[in-house]
């Protein structure tokens, strides 16, 4: 999966799960969209679904530092690389 | 005169029940809780089992002292295992009744209760989770979710009142979607339980048990939602709406076709 595909999927998750259309990539999710812990759980589940595999505890802990959509994309890209799913654009 | 006799009866029975509830803990503490704590490998599970016995006895005593209140418990409720029990909330008796029905139960409790001397200590020993932002953020949230997952895998239940607090007028308040998100995270089935009548025995905002009125306390499993429901992709908010519609249909006395319609709407 390429960075572009990841961004597209993240935007689609935001629309489907949180009813947020075209989220701003570098805005703080909590401050801008009122993102809360329940949203964080839902997001983790969607990332697992997208990657097609469960995240380890350590990987989930890393996700807890995410604040922006760009950081979500970086995180998925990193997880995809670990799983051999990443492709250059 | 009759009113006064009723008030006095209510008062004495309330004192007896509160006496059992408050001082029973101290007796159980030395006889059962402490050995459970010392000798058991999983002390939280041991504490939950002892608490179950303690509260089962509380309801045994209630049935004996308040014969005008009948209990009609659906056999399917105590049989629920490894599930997240969702329940409407009308009285402080609801969590006590749920614990009395099944030995391995955890729940999420208002943080203020954890500050009550002795009682708060017990809540921690049972493995109950304080409802506080700090407990549902970052690593603490992951730790709690994983411990819930292990508890469910071991056959225990997590019961939650999605309305967040007791209903004062019997109406169903909006649901918090958190419990449905937890169920999705843990890949656990949801058991929807409907309680009626506990608010007549012990009304919110009162001190006395209403022991003289004829009453029936019922507890019914009104639906089960498996993790794969609707392809397993239904977001927590949609699951929450679906569950609430089932409660509303049931409370309105609708069954069968209406519930099937609700399911079709959620799936569609």
Interface residues (C-beta under 8 A of the other chain):
Chain A: X16 X17 X37 X38 X40 X41 X42 X44 X45 X49 X57 X60 X61 X64
Chain B: X133 X136 X137 X138 X139 X141 X142 X145 X146 X177 X178 X181 X182 X184 X185 X233 X235 X236
